[in-house]
Amino acid sequence: MKSSIRLAWHIFKKDVRLLWPFILGTAGVQFALAGVQYMFDRGNVPDAETLSHLYDLLVPATLLSAGFLIAMAVHQDTIPGVRQDWLVRPVKRRDLVLAKLLFVLVMVHGPILLADTFQALVNGFSLGQSLSSSATRGLLLLGFVSLPVLAFASLTQNMTQAVIGGVIVFVTSAVSIQLQAGLAHSPTASTGLVWISLCSTTVVLLVGATIIFTVQYFRRKTVLSRWLAVCVFVLAYLMRFTPWDLAFRLQQRLSAVPGAGRSIVAAYEPSLGKFRLPEGMDRNAAVSRGAGMRDEASTVYVPIHVIGLPDHAVLNADQSRVRLLAADDKVLYTGAADDLLIRKDGQQEPAHFTIGSRSVGFVREIDNTDLSVPQNSDAWIYQGIAFPRSLYGHIKSQTLRLQIDYSLTLFQGNSYAIAALGGNQVLPGLGRCTTKMDDDGDDVDLHCIQAGSSASCASAYLEHMPSGQRNPTVFSCHPFYAPFLVQFAPDGMSRHEAGIRFHDFSGLARYPVDAAQLPHSRVVIRVYQAQDHFTRQLVIPGIRLSDWESIQHDQVADNRK
């Protein structure tokens, strides 16, 4: 065993002596990216536009240079063919595998780990936090990039073959993704569960790469290994289509507080009346929907009463699946409803909710303060459902059965405060946060950086401490439920930025807390963490879709007259 380790060490040193310029170049690119990112984090950017272009080049360069370096190390002792020097000596296959793995870990991932750790340390995080976040990113890169590249390079005789093969894989992947976008939709795409598909892909690549380079290095079956590579590629691609129900059940098992959403139910509430379109929107307008269009004329808004929503909570519908059935139970339509996000600030304030669709490309804030309903733990909302116009015209006046299956996530959190100007402190869930006035003089810039993963939902508002006056709340929520940071570049840290308005140059809006009051003001931040993932079903046994078409502002005015 000692002799094997010694021989592997000698092969490793040989590769380092031959490739040291490329090793330094790859490490240099990684540290250059860390330096540029540090300048952005500190706001010390003399020429932001130029530096931004450099940053955009360095991010892919770090991954590409690492891939090329791994391939070059493998090609120092190529596997295909019968004229390799290591076969003549001979060198045991185990020693060669150990040497190449050692090269990847030390010469490729070593600089990445050092750059990421240094980046976290200079931002004020402890050595333990810094190493943990850096190691997490390193393990993801190892499974998703480094080991697959090592296995792929072992199938080729030289760099030319590796580059041609890489181009073929890239083009095939790009074409497949484009075809998939037009023919089938990844169930977890653009949701907080996308990390499950991504990690499944990483596991498939890791296991597949291990099998391939084991077959190559110990059996030298190049043709078999290439077919295995094709199978691994196809299987990794199919992981994009992880079934929603399977992914959500897994996410439910990872709930931080199982049962926290047990009291939340949704009920049909026709007494709420019709949905009023935001001012300026036309009922007959078509809204851009990616490559197609969404017809507002064939969109209905079903009034729903959400019961049992806790104070200081956010309820997110990760998926809303609609089934429309005729009287004879024939399925007339299946599809997705609009995205739904409800935020409850407190018992004395109304629930705010947003409806819209990522695929539609617009979001509408609905103010329900004019509704004649009590403001308690309940919320009254409209669920938007867009139907194909060709179908809607035939069924809108029929009495139908509507079923909506919700996959929901409940967020709850705590509030923290930081000085409005010159603040610098660590906030749980967001990391180290700083505040300053922006260059335009109308916003307070809030910037937070965390070693590892951070909260994906938060709200903030300006409060004048002597008077208690506060400005409108800024709310941001991009749900992401991974228990660790899933990020391949630029480093192992997550960042959040927000602009909190205190002045309107147009003069159309006036804020209770203005620039003169900022020295005695603070930013109050509420950080929301996912507590529970659960499902609910809403069934409306008899509904006419035409009853829930939206109305416009001018129609409301006419009715009041």
C-alpha positions in Angstrom: 0.0 0.0 0.0 2.8 2.4 0.9 4.5 1.7 -2.5 1.2 2.5 -4.3 0.9 5.8 -2.4 4.5 6.6 -3.3 4.0 5.8 -7.0 0.8 7.8 -7.1 2.6 10.7 -5.5 5.4 10.5 -8.1 2.8 10.6 -10.9 1.1 13.6 -9.3 4.4 15.5 -9.0 5.2 14.7 -12.6 1.9 16.2 -13.7 2.5 19.3 -11.6 5.9 19.8 -13.1 4.6 19.6 -16.6 1.4 21.6 -16.1 2.5 24.3 -13.6 1.9 27.2 -15.9 -1.7 26.1 -16.5 -2.2 25.4 -12.8 -1.1 29.0 -12.0 -3.3 30.4 -14.8 -6.4 28.5 -13.5 -5.7 29.6 -9.9 -5.2 33.2 -11.1 -8.5 33.3 -12.9 -10.2 32.0 -9.7 -8.5 34.6 -7.5 -9.2 37.4 -10.0 -12.9 36.6 -9.9 -12.7 36.7 -6.1 -11.0 40.1 -6.2 -13.6 41.5 -8.6 -16.4 40.1 -6.5 -14.9 41.6 -3.3 -14.8 45.1 -5.0 -18.5 44.8 -5.9 -19.3 43.7 -2.3 -17.5 46.7 -0.8 -18.9 49.1 -3.4 -15.4 50.1 -4.3 -15.8 50.1 -8.0 -14.1 52.9 -9.9 -15.4 51.8 -13.4 -18.4 49.7 -12.7 -19.3 49.0 -16.4 -15.8 47.8 -17.4 -15.5 45.7 -14.2 -19.0 44.2 -14.8 -17.9 43.1 -18.3 -14.7 41.6 -16.8 -16.9 39.8 -14.2 -19.1 38.3 -16.9 -16.0 36.9 -18.6 -14.4 35.6 -15.4 -17.4 33.6 -14.2 -17.5 31.1 -17.1 -13.7 31.3 -17.4 -13.2 29.8 -13.9 -15.2 26.7 -14.8 -13.8 26.3 -18.4 -10.2 26.7 -17.2 -10.7 24.1 -14.5 -12.2 21.7 -17.0 -9.3 22.2 -19.4 -6.7 21.7 -16.7 -8.4 18.4 -15.6 -8.4 17.2 -19.2 -4.7 18.1 -19.7 -3.8 16.2 -16.5 -5.7 13.1 -17.8 -4.0 13.3 -21.2 -0.5 13.1 -19.5 -1.3 9.4 -19.2 -4.1 8.7 -21.7 -6.2 5.6 -21.5 -7.3 4.7 -25.1 -4.6 3.2 -27.3 -1.7 0.8 -26.7 1.4 3.0 -26.9 1.2 4.8 -23.6 4.3 5.0 -21.5 2.5 4.0 -18.3 1.6 0.6 -19.8 5.3 -0.2 -20.6 6.6 0.5 -17.1 4.1 -0.9 -16.0 2.1 1.3 -13.6 -0.8 -0.2 -11.6 -4.2 1.2 -12.6 -5.0 2.0 -9.0 -1.9 4.2 -8.7 -2.8 6.1 -11.8 -6.4 6.7 -10.6 -5.2 7.9 -7.2 -2.7 10.3 -8.9 -5.4 11.9 -11.1 -7.9 12.2 -8.3 -5.2 13.8 -6.1 -4.4 16.3 -8.9 -8.1 17.3 -9.2 -8.5 17.7 -5.5 -5.2 19.6 -4.8 -4.4 21.5 -8.0 -7.9 22.3 -9.2 -10.1 22.4 -6.1 -7.4 23.6 -3.7 -7.2 27.1 -5.2 -11.0 27.2 -5.4 -11.3 26.4 -1.7 -8.7 28.9 -0.8 -10.2 31.7 -2.8 -13.7 31.0 -1.5 -12.5 30.8 2.1 -10.4 33.9 1.8 -13.4 35.7 0.3 -15.6 34.7 3.2 -13.0 35.6 5.8 -12.4 39.1 4.6 -16.2 39.7 4.7 -16.1 39.0 8.5 -17.2 35.4 8.7 -15.6 32.9 11.1 -13.1 30.3 9.8 -15.7 27.5 10.4 -18.4 29.3 8.4 -16.0 30.2 5.7 -14.7 26.6 5.3 -18.2 25.1 5.5 -19.6 27.3 2.7 -16.5 26.9 0.5 -16.5 23.1 1.0 -20.2 22.9 0.1 -19.6 24.7 -3.2 -16.5 22.5 -3.8 -18.4 19.3 -3.4 -21.1 20.5 -5.8 -18.4 21.4 -8.4 -16.7 18.0 -7.8 -19.9 16.1 -8.5 -21.3 18.3 -11.3 -18.1 19.4 -13.1 -14.8 18.0 -12.1 -15.4 14.2 -11.9 -17.6 14.2 -15.0 -14.8 16.0 -16.9 -12.2 13.6 -15.6 -14.4 10.7 -16.8 -15.1 12.3 -20.2 -11.4 13.1 -20.7 -10.4 9.5 -20.1 -12.5 8.6 -23.2 -10.3 10.7 -25.5 -6.7 10.4 -26.7 -5.8 14.1 -26.9 -7.1 17.6 -26.3 -8.4 17.8 -29.8 -10.8 14.9 -29.3 -11.8 16.3 -25.9 -12.6 19.7 -27.4 -14.6 18.2 -30.3 -16.4 15.9 -27.8 -17.1 18.8 -25.5 -18.6 20.9 -28.4 -20.8 18.0 -29.4 -22.1 17.6 -25.8 -22.7 21.3 -25.5 -24.6 21.6 -28.8 -26.6 18.5 -28.0 -27.5 19.9 -24.5 -28.5 23.3 -26.0 -30.7 21.7 -28.7 -32.3 19.3 -26.1 -33.1 22.2 -23.8 -34.6 24.2 -26.6 -36.7 21.3 -27.7 -37.8 20.6 -24.2 -38.8 24.2 -23.7 -41.2 23.9 -26.6 -42.5 20.4 -26.0 -42.4 19.7 -22.3 -41.9 21.8 -19.1 -39.7 20.8 -16.3 -42.0 20.4 -13.3 -39.8 22.0 -10.8 -38.4 24.8 -13.0 -38.7 28.3 -11.5 -39.9 27.0 -8.2 -38.3 26.6 -4.8 -38.0 22.8 -5.5 -35.7 23.2 -8.5 -32.7 22.3 -6.2 -34.0 18.7 -6.1 -33.7 18.3 -9.9 -30.3 19.9 -9.8 -29.0 17.7 -7.0 -30.5 14.6 -8.7 -28.6 15.5 -11.8 -25.4 16.0 -9.8 -25.8 12.6 -8.2 -26.3 10.9 -11.6 -23.3 12.6 -13.0 -21.2 11.7 -9.9 -22.2 8.0 -9.9 -21.9 7.8 -13.7 -18.5 9.4 -13.8 -17.3 7.0 -11.1 -18.4 4.0 -13.1 -16.9 5.3 -16.3 -13.4 6.1 -15.1 -13.4 2.9 -13.1 -14.2 0.9 -16.2 -11.6 2.9 -18.2 -8.8 2.9 -15.8 -9.2 -0.7 -14.6 -10.6 -2.4 -17.7 -9.7 0.0 -20.5 -13.0 -0.7 -22.3 -13.2 2.6 -24.2 -16.1 1.7 -26.5 -18.2 0.4 -23.5 -17.3 3.5 -21.5 -18.4 5.8 -24.3 -21.8 4.1 -24.5 -22.0 4.4 -20.7 -21.2 8.1 -21.1 -24.2 8.5 -23.5 -26.5 6.7 -21.0 -25.3 8.8 -18.1 -25.8 12.0 -20.2 -29.4 11.0 -21.1 -30.2 10.0 -17.5 -28.8 13.2 -16.2 -30.9 15.2 -18.7 -34.1 13.2 -17.6 -33.5 14.3 -14.0 -34.8 17.7 -15.1 -38.2 16.1 -15.3 -38.3 14.8 -11.7 -42.1 14.4 -11.1 -43.6 17.2 -9.1 -45.4 14.9 -6.6 -42.2 13.0 -5.9 -40.2 16.2 -5.4 -42.8 17.8 -3.2 -43.1 14.7 -1.0 -39.4 14.8 -0.4 -39.6 18.5 0.4 -42.4 17.8 2.9 -40.1 15.4 4.7 -37.6 18.2 5.1 -40.1 20.6 6.6 -38.5 22.6 9.5 -41.8 22.6 11.5 -44.1 19.8 10.2 -47.7 20.6 10.8 -47.2 24.4 11.1 -49.7 24.9 8.3 -52.3 22.5 9.6 -54.9 25.2 10.4 -54.7 26.8 6.9 -57.6 26.0 4.6 -59.0 27.6 1.4 -62.7 28.0 0.6 -64.7 29.4 -2.3 -66.0 32.9 -1.4 -68.5 34.2 -4.1 -69.6 37.1 -1.8 -66.3 38.8 -2.5 -67.6 39.9 -5.9 -65.7 40.2 -9.2 -62.0 41.0 -9.6 -61.2 44.5 -10.6 -58.4 44.9 -13.1 -55.6 47.3 -12.2 -56.1 50.7 -13.7 -55.0 51.0 -17.3 -55.4 47.3 -18.1 -57.9 46.3 -20.8 -60.1 43.2 -20.4 -59.7 42.4 -24.1 -55.9 42.8 -24.1 -53.4 40.0 -24.7 -50.4 39.7 -22.4 -47.1 38.4 -23.6 -46.4 34.9 -22.5 -42.9 33.9 -23.6 -43.3 32.8 -27.3 -47.1 33.0 -27.1 -49.8 35.3 -25.7 -52.2 35.1 -22.7 -55.7 36.4 -23.4 -57.1 38.4 -20.5 -60.5 37.9 -22.1 -60.4 34.2 -21.4 -59.0 34.6 -17.9 -61.2 34.2 -14.8 -60.5 35.2 -11.2 -62.0 32.9 -8.6 -62.6 34.5 -5.2 -61.1 32.5 -2.3 -61.2 32.8 1.4 -57.9 31.6 3.1 -58.5 30.8 6.7 -56.0 30.3 9.5 -53.1 32.3 8.1 -50.8 33.2 11.0 -49.6 36.8 11.6 -46.2 37.7 10.2 -46.4 34.9 7.7 -46.1 34.3 4.0 -48.0 31.6 2.2 -46.6 30.6 -1.2 -48.3 28.4 -3.7 -45.5 26.5 -5.3 -47.8 24.9 -7.7 -51.6 25.3 -8.4 -53.0 22.6 -10.7 -56.4 23.1 -12.2 -58.9 20.5 -13.4 -62.2 21.5 -15.0 -64.8 18.8 -15.4 -68.2 18.7 -17.1 -71.4 17.5 -15.4 -70.7 13.9 -16.6 -67.1 14.1 -15.0 -65.5 14.5 -18.4 -62.2 16.4 -18.0 -62.4 19.5 -20.1 -59.2 21.2 -19.1 -56.1 20.6 -17.0 -53.4 23.2 -16.5 -51.8 25.6 -14.1 -53.3 28.5 -12.3 -51.6 31.8 -11.7 -48.8 32.0 -9.1 -50.1 33.0 -5.7 -48.3 34.6 -2.8 -49.9 36.0 0.4 -48.2 38.0 3.0 -49.8 38.7 6.4 -48.1 41.5 8.3 -50.1 41.4 11.5 -53.6 41.4 13.0 -54.1 45.1 12.6 -53.1 45.2 8.9 -54.7 43.7 5.8 -53.2 40.7 4.1 -51.4 41.6 1.0 -51.3 39.2 -1.9 -49.8 39.0 -5.3 -51.2 37.0 -8.2 -49.5 36.5 -11.5 -47.5 33.9 -13.4 -43.8 33.6 -14.1 -44.6 32.4 -17.6 -47.0 35.3 -18.2 -44.3 37.8 -17.2 -46.4 40.3 -15.1 -47.3 40.6 -11.4 -50.2 42.5 -10.0 -50.4 43.9 -6.4 -54.0 43.8 -5.2 -55.0 46.1 -2.4 -57.9 44.6 -0.4 -58.2 47.5 2.1 -61.5 48.5 0.5 -63.1 45.1 1.1 -65.8 45.0 3.8 -64.3 42.1 5.6 -62.7 41.8 9.1 -58.9 42.0 9.1 -57.8 39.0 11.2 -56.0 35.8 10.4 -57.9 35.4 7.2 -57.2 36.6 3.7 -59.5 37.2 0.8 -57.9 36.6 -2.6 -58.6 36.0 -6.3 -57.1 33.0 -8.0 -56.4 33.8 -11.6 -56.8 31.0 -14.2 -56.1 31.6 -17.9 -58.0 29.3 -20.3 -57.4 28.8 -24.0 -59.7 31.2 -25.8 -60.9 28.5 -28.2 -62.1 26.4 -25.3 -63.4 29.2 -23.1 -65.9 30.5 -25.5 -67.7 27.1 -25.5 -67.7 26.4 -21.8 -67.9 29.8 -20.0 -71.7 29.7 -19.6 -71.9 26.0 -18.5 -72.2 24.9 -14.9 -68.9 23.0 -14.3 -66.9 21.4 -11.5 -63.6 23.2 -10.7 -60.8 21.5 -8.7 -57.6 23.3 -7.7 -54.8 21.2 -6.1 -52.4 23.5 -4.2 -48.8 22.6 -3.1 -48.2 25.2 -0.4 -45.3 26.5 1.7 -45.7 28.5 4.9 -43.0 31.0 5.8 -42.7 32.7 9.2 -39.9 34.8 10.6 -38.5 37.3 13.0 -37.8 41.0 12.8 -34.5 42.7 13.2 -33.4 46.4 13.0 -30.3 48.1 11.6 -29.4 51.8 11.4 -30.7 53.5 8.2 -27.3 55.0 7.5 -24.0 53.4 8.1 -25.4 50.3 9.6 -23.2 47.2 9.7 -24.2 44.1 11.6 -25.0 40.4 11.3 -28.7 39.5 11.0 -29.8 35.9 11.4 -30.8 34.4 8.1 -29.3 37.2 6.0 -25.7 37.4 7.2 -23.7 40.6 7.4 -25.8 43.6 6.3 -24.8 47.2 5.6 -26.9 50.3 4.8 -26.1 53.6 3.0 -27.8 56.2 0.9 -27.7 55.5 -2.8 -25.9 57.7 -5.3 -29.3 59.2 -6.5 -30.3 60.2 -3.0 -33.8 58.6 -3.1 -33.2 55.1 -1.6 -31.5 53.5 1.3 -29.3 50.7 -0.1 -29.5 47.5 2.0 -26.8 45.0 1.1 -26.5 41.6 2.8 -23.9 38.8 2.3 -24.0 35.4 3.9 -21.5 32.6 4.0 -23.6 29.7 2.7 -27.4 29.8 2.1 -29.6 32.6 3.3 -33.3 33.3 3.5 -35.1 33.7 0.2 -38.0 35.9 1.5 -37.7 39.1 3.4 -39.4 42.5 3.9 -38.1 45.8 5.0 -39.3 49.3 5.8 -37.9 52.6 7.1 -39.0 53.7 10.6 -38.3 57.0 12.2 -37.6 56.0 15.8 -38.7 59.2 17.7 -42.1 59.5 16.0 -42.7 55.8 15.0 -43.6 56.9 11.5 -42.8 54.3 8.8 -42.6 54.1 5.0 -44.3 51.5 2.9 -42.8 48.0 3.1 -40.5 46.6 0.5 -41.1 42.8 0.1 -39.1 40.3 -1.9 -39.6 36.6 -2.2 -37.9 34.1 -4.5 -38.6 30.8 -2.8 -35.7 28.4 -2.7 -35.9 25.5 -0.2 -32.5 23.8 -0.5 -31.0 23.0 3.0 -27.6 24.2 1.7 -26.3 26.7 -0.9 -26.7 25.3 -4.4 -24.4 27.6 -6.3 -21.6 26.8 -8.8 -20.3 30.4 -9.3 -18.9 32.8 -8.3 -18.2 31.6 -4.8 -19.8 30.0 -1.7 -21.7 33.0 -0.5 -25.3 34.3 -1.1 -26.1 38.0 -1.5 -29.2 40.2 -1.2 -29.7 43.8 -2.2 -32.7 46.1 -1.8 -33.5 49.7 -2.3 -35.8 51.2 0.3 -37.4 54.4 -1.1 -37.7 57.6 1.0 -38.0 60.2 -1.8 -39.8 60.5 -5.2 -38.1 62.9 -7.6 -41.3 63.2 -9.6 -43.2 64.5 -6.6 -46.1 62.1 -7.1 -45.4 60.3 -3.8 -44.5 61.7 -0.4 -43.0 59.5 2.3 -43.5 59.9 6.1 -39.7 59.2 6.6 -37.7 61.5 4.3 -34.0 62.3 4.0 -33.9 64.7 6.9 -35.1 62.0 9.3 -32.7 59.3 8.1 -30.0 59.9 10.8 -32.6 59.0 13.5 -34.2 56.2 11.5 -33.7 52.5 11.2 -34.5 49.8 8.7 -36.7 47.1 10.1 -36.2 43.8 8.4 -38.4 40.7 8.7 -36.7 37.5 7.6 -39.0 34.7 6.5 -37.9 31.0 6.7 -39.9 28.1 5.2 -41.6 26.2 8.1 -44.0 23.7 6.5 -44.8 22.3 3.1 -48.3 20.9 2.7 -51.1 20.3 0.2 -54.7 21.6 0.0 -57.5 20.9 -2.4 -60.3 23.3 -3.3 -63.3 21.9 -5.0 -66.2 24.0 -6.4 -68.9 21.6 -7.4 -70.9 24.2 -9.4 -69.4 27.2 -11.1 -70.0 29.3 -14.2 -66.7 30.8 -15.5 -68.4 33.8 -17.0 -69.5 34.9 -13.5 -65.8 35.5 -12.6 -64.5 37.4 -15.6 -62.7 40.6 -14.5 -64.1 44.1 -14.7 -62.3 47.3 -15.5 -62.1 50.5 -13.5 -64.4 52.4 -15.8 -67.0 49.7 -15.4 -66.8 50.0 -11.6 -67.3 53.8 -11.9 -70.3 53.4 -14.2 -71.9 50.9 -11.8 -71.4 53.2 -8.8 -73.2 56.0 -10.7 
